[in-house]
């Protein structure tokens, strides 16, 4: 018995004047990187404020376990 190899080739023929537009994908990628970094920095700030209460500078940036008077 001989072993034969079968391959399936899919070829898509697009018109030569068609070009891919990656502006939307690039915008979503940049936006996700931006908000990922912002979220990371906010998480670090909150965790540091919980560990070191002296880092609570202004009331609108404060995240504490209990109210301090």
C-alpha positions as CSV (number, residue, x, y, z in Angstrom):
1,X,0.0,0.0,0.0
2,X,1.2,3.4,-0.8
3,X,0.6,6.4,1.4
4,X,-0.6,9.5,-0.3
5,X,-0.6,13.0,1.1
6,X,-3.6,15.1,0.7
7,X,-3.5,18.9,1.2
8,X,-6.2,21.4,1.1
9,X,-5.3,24.8,-0.2
10,X,-7.6,27.7,0.2
11,X,-6.8,30.7,-1.9
12,X,-8.8,33.9,-1.8
13,X,-8.3,36.2,-4.8
14,X,-9.0,39.8,-3.9
15,X,-8.9,42.7,-6.3
16,X,-5.5,44.4,-6.4
17,X,-6.9,47.8,-5.5
18,X,-8.2,46.5,-2.2
19,X,-6.1,47.5,0.8
20,X,-6.6,46.7,4.4
21,X,-7.4,49.6,6.7
22,X,-6.1,48.9,10.2
23,X,-7.1,52.3,11.7
24,X,-9.9,50.9,13.9
25,X,-7.8,48.0,15.1
26,X,-4.9,50.4,15.9
27,X,-7.3,52.7,17.8
28,X,-8.7,49.9,19.9
29,X,-5.2,48.6,20.7
30,X,-3.9,52.0,21.8
31,X,-7.1,52.6,23.8
32,X,-6.8,49.3,25.6
33,X,-3.1,50.0,26.4
34,X,-4.0,53.4,27.7
35,X,-6.8,52.3,30.0
36,X,-4.8,49.3,31.1
37,X,-2.0,51.6,32.3
38,X,-4.5,54.0,34.0
39,X,-6.2,51.1,35.8
40,X,-2.8,49.7,36.9
41,X,-1.8,53.1,38.3
42,X,-5.1,53.6,40.1
43,X,-4.8,50.1,41.6
44,X,-1.3,50.8,42.8
45,X,-2.4,54.1,44.4
46,X,-5.3,52.5,46.2
47,X,-3.2,49.6,47.5
48,X,-0.4,51.9,48.7
49,X,-3.0,54.1,50.5
50,X,-4.4,51.1,52.3
51,X,-0.9,50.1,53.4
52,X,0.5,53.6,54.1
53,X,-2.3,55.9,55.3
54,X,0.1,58.9,55.2
55,X,-0.2,58.8,51.4
56,X,-3.8,60.1,51.5
57,X,-3.0,63.6,50.2
58,X,-6.3,65.0,49.1
59,X,-9.8,63.9,50.1
60,X,-10.8,63.1,46.5
61,X,-7.9,60.7,46.0
62,X,-8.5,59.0,49.4
63,X,-9.5,55.3,49.6
64,X,-9.4,54.2,53.3
65,X,-10.7,51.4,55.4
66,X,-12.3,53.8,57.9
67,X,-12.9,57.5,58.2
68,X,-10.1,59.3,60.0
69,X,-10.8,62.5,61.8
